[in-house]
Amino acid sequence: MCLYGYPDGSWELTLPEEMVPPGLPVPTRGINRRRDYVNRSDYLTLVAHHSDSWLMGVTFFLSTHLDAYQRIRLFDMVNEMRTVHDEFYLSYGLSWLSTFARYNANREPSAPTQENVSNPDVVSITHAEENVPPAQDSMQVLSAPNRDSRKPAKDKQKDNEVTDFCGSCNAPYHANAFWIGCDGCDQWFHGKCVNITASEAKYIEEYKCPDCIREVIGE
C-alpha cells in the first residue's frame, strides 16, 4: 500500500501504480521491519527521513525537463516548504522544540576569549582578510585544471601506444621478440630482420645496422 498526497491537501491509502516512468526513484522498501524493534518516535523519524529523501529524488527526476529559470523557481519553492521531518516534529515533538527554543533564547552570549580582549583589532583584521581576494598565483593554481584530464581519450591512448618500430620492416615493438639496437643510428631492429640472434648479440660489443655499415664502407 502507498500513501498518496494530493495538491488539495487530501490523502489516500491505495495500491501503487503499475505503470511508472522509467528511472523514477522508488521509495525505500522494508521500512516496516524495524517498527517492532524501536519506539514510536524513532520509527516515525526514520519514516520522515526516508520520505524526504524520496521526495527530493522525485523532485530532481522531474526537474530534468525544466529550463534554468524553472529550476531556480523550483529550488526556491522547495526551500520555502517545510520537510516531512519538520512537520513531524511540529506535530509530535512540539514540546521538545519549544523547550529547545527557550533554552537558546535564554543563553547568554559567550564571553570573548583572552586573545581577543588583549587585542581588539583581531576581529576586524580577520574580517578584512576574508574580504581580500586571493593572490593571482593562487587563483591560477585553483582554476587551472589538470592537463591530463583535458586530454581526449584518443590522446591518452596514444601516450600508452608503442613508439618504437623496426628500422627494417617498420613493425611495432613486441616484447616476445628479440630486438637489437644500433649504436650508430640509435634505431631498433628485429633480430630476424638483421639476421642476429640473442646468443650472437651477447658477443657483440658495438652493433651497427646494415645501413650504418654501408655508410662506413661508402656504398
C-alpha positions as CSV (number, residue, x, y, z in Angstrom):
1,M,0.0,0.0,0.0
2,C,1.1,3.6,-0.7
3,L,0.0,6.8,0.8
4,Y,-0.8,9.4,-1.8
5,G,-0.9,13.2,-1.1
6,Y,-2.9,15.4,-3.4
7,P,-2.5,19.2,-4.1
8,D,-5.8,19.9,-2.3
9,G,-4.3,18.6,0.9
10,S,-6.2,15.3,1.0
11,W,-4.5,11.9,1.4
12,E,-5.3,8.4,0.1
13,L,-4.0,5.0,1.0
14,T,-4.2,2.7,-2.0
15,L,-2.2,0.3,-4.2
16,P,0.8,1.7,-6.1
17,E,0.6,2.5,-9.8
18,E,1.6,-0.4,-12.1
19,M,2.9,1.9,-14.8
20,V,5.5,4.4,-13.7
21,P,8.1,6.4,-15.7
22,P,11.4,4.6,-16.1
23,G,14.0,6.0,-13.8
24,L,11.6,7.3,-11.2
25,P,13.0,6.9,-7.7
26,V,11.4,4.1,-5.8
27,P,10.5,4.5,-2.1
28,T,12.5,2.6,0.5
29,R,11.2,-0.9,0.9
30,G,11.2,-3.0,4.1
31,I,10.9,0.0,6.4
32,N,8.2,-1.7,8.4
33,R,10.6,-4.4,9.5
34,R,12.1,-2.0,12.1
35,R,8.7,-0.9,13.5
36,D,8.6,-3.6,16.2
37,Y,12.2,-3.0,17.4
38,V,12.3,0.8,18.1
39,N,10.0,3.2,19.9
40,R,7.3,5.1,18.1
41,S,9.1,8.5,17.9
42,D,12.3,6.9,16.5
43,Y,10.4,4.9,13.9
44,L,8.4,7.9,12.7
45,T,11.6,9.9,12.5
46,L,13.0,7.2,10.3
47,V,9.9,7.3,8.1
48,A,10.2,11.0,7.8
49,H,13.8,10.8,6.7
50,H,13.1,8.3,4.0
51,S,10.1,10.3,2.9
52,D,12.2,13.4,2.5
53,S,14.8,11.5,0.6
54,W,12.3,10.0,-1.8
55,L,10.5,13.4,-2.4
56,M,13.8,15.1,-3.2
57,G,14.7,12.3,-5.6
58,V,11.4,12.7,-7.4
59,T,11.9,16.4,-7.5
60,F,15.3,16.1,-9.2
61,F,13.9,13.5,-11.5
62,L,11.1,15.8,-12.7
63,S,13.4,18.9,-12.9
64,T,15.4,17.3,-15.8
65,H,12.6,18.5,-18.1
66,L,12.7,22.1,-16.8
67,D,14.8,25.0,-18.1
68,A,17.2,27.1,-16.0
69,Y,14.6,29.6,-14.8
70,Q,12.1,26.9,-13.8
71,R,14.8,25.0,-11.9
72,I,15.7,28.1,-9.9
73,R,12.0,28.7,-9.1
74,L,11.6,25.0,-8.1
75,F,14.7,25.4,-5.9
76,D,13.2,28.4,-4.1
77,M,9.8,26.6,-3.7
78,V,11.5,23.6,-2.1
79,N,13.4,25.7,0.3
80,E,10.3,27.6,1.3
81,M,8.4,24.5,2.3
82,R,8.9,22.5,5.4
83,T,10.1,18.9,5.1
84,V,8.2,15.9,6.4
85,H,10.7,15.7,9.2
86,D,9.9,19.3,10.2
87,E,6.2,18.6,10.1
88,F,6.6,15.5,12.2
89,Y,8.4,17.5,15.0
90,L,5.9,20.3,14.8
91,S,3.1,17.9,15.5
92,Y,4.7,15.2,17.6
93,G,7.6,16.9,19.3
94,L,6.3,20.4,19.8
95,S,7.1,20.5,23.5
96,W,10.7,19.5,22.8
97,L,11.0,22.2,20.1
98,S,9.6,24.9,22.5
99,T,12.0,23.8,25.2
100,F,14.9,24.0,22.8
101,A,13.9,27.4,21.6
102,R,13.6,28.8,25.1
103,Y,17.0,27.3,26.0
104,N,18.6,29.1,23.1
105,A,16.8,32.3,23.7
106,N,17.9,32.4,27.4
107,R,21.5,31.6,26.6
108,E,23.9,34.5,27.3
109,P,26.5,35.3,24.6
110,S,29.8,33.7,25.2
111,A,32.5,35.9,26.7
112,P,35.3,36.9,24.4
113,T,38.4,35.0,24.5
114,Q,41.5,36.3,26.2
115,E,43.2,36.7,22.9
116,N,40.5,39.0,21.6
117,V,40.4,41.0,24.8
118,S,44.1,41.8,24.7
119,N,44.0,42.6,21.0
120,P,40.6,44.0,20.0
121,D,41.7,44.5,16.4
122,V,41.9,40.8,15.8
123,V,38.2,40.6,14.8
124,S,38.4,43.5,12.4
125,I,41.7,42.2,10.9
126,T,40.1,38.8,10.4
127,H,37.1,40.2,8.6
128,A,39.3,42.4,6.4
129,E,41.5,39.4,5.5
130,E,38.3,37.5,4.5
131,N,37.4,40.2,2.0
132,V,40.8,40.3,0.4
133,P,40.8,38.3,-2.9
134,P,43.4,35.6,-3.2
135,A,46.7,36.3,-5.0
136,Q,46.9,35.9,-8.7
137,D,49.2,32.9,-8.4
138,S,46.8,31.1,-6.1
139,M,43.9,31.9,-8.4
140,Q,45.7,30.4,-11.3
141,V,46.6,27.3,-9.3
142,L,43.0,26.8,-8.2
143,S,41.4,27.5,-11.6
144,A,43.9,25.6,-13.7
145,P,42.6,22.1,-14.3
146,N,44.8,19.0,-14.6
147,R,46.3,18.9,-18.1
148,D,46.0,15.2,-18.3
149,S,42.2,15.5,-17.6
150,R,41.8,17.8,-20.6
151,K,43.3,15.3,-23.0
152,P,40.8,13.5,-25.1
153,A,40.6,9.7,-24.8
154,K,42.4,9.2,-28.1
155,D,45.4,11.3,-26.9
156,K,45.6,9.3,-23.7
157,Q,45.6,6.1,-25.7
158,K,48.4,7.5,-27.8
159,D,50.5,8.0,-24.7
160,N,50.2,4.3,-24.0
161,E,51.0,3.3,-27.6
162,V,54.3,1.8,-28.6
163,T,56.6,4.4,-30.3
164,D,59.5,2.0,-31.3
165,F,59.3,0.4,-34.7
166,C,61.7,-1.8,-36.5
167,G,64.1,0.1,-38.8
168,S,63.8,-2.6,-41.4
169,C,60.2,-3.8,-41.5
170,N,58.5,-0.9,-39.6
171,A,56.7,-3.4,-37.4
172,P,55.9,-2.2,-33.8
173,Y,57.9,-3.3,-30.8
174,H,56.8,-6.7,-29.3
175,A,58.2,-7.9,-26.0
176,N,58.1,-11.6,-27.1
177,A,60.5,-11.0,-30.0
178,F,64.3,-10.3,-29.8
179,W,65.3,-6.8,-30.7
180,I,68.7,-5.2,-31.1
181,G,69.7,-1.6,-31.1
182,C,72.1,0.1,-33.5
183,D,74.9,2.0,-31.7
184,G,75.3,4.2,-34.8
185,C,71.8,5.5,-35.6
186,D,70.0,4.5,-32.4
187,Q,67.4,2.6,-34.3
188,W,66.0,-0.8,-33.2
189,F,65.6,-3.8,-35.3
190,H,64.1,-7.3,-35.2
191,G,66.8,-9.8,-34.7
192,K,65.3,-11.8,-37.6
193,C,65.4,-8.7,-39.9
194,V,69.2,-8.2,-39.4
195,N,70.0,-12.0,-39.0
196,I,71.1,-11.6,-35.4
197,T,70.1,-14.0,-32.6
198,A,70.1,-13.3,-28.9
199,S,73.1,-15.7,-28.3
200,E,75.1,-13.9,-31.0
201,A,74.3,-10.5,-29.6
202,K,76.0,-11.4,-26.3
203,Y,79.4,-11.4,-28.0
204,I,78.9,-8.1,-29.9
205,E,80.4,-5.1,-28.1
206,E,79.2,-2.5,-30.6
207,Y,76.5,-3.3,-33.1
208,K,75.8,-1.3,-36.3
209,C,72.9,-1.9,-38.6
210,P,73.4,-2.6,-42.3
211,D,72.7,1.0,-43.3
212,C,75.4,2.3,-41.0
213,I,77.8,-0.3,-42.3
214,R,77.1,0.8,-45.9
215,E,77.8,4.4,-44.9
216,V,81.1,3.4,-43.4
217,I,82.3,1.5,-46.4
218,G,81.0,4.2,-48.8
219,E,78.3,2.2,-50.5
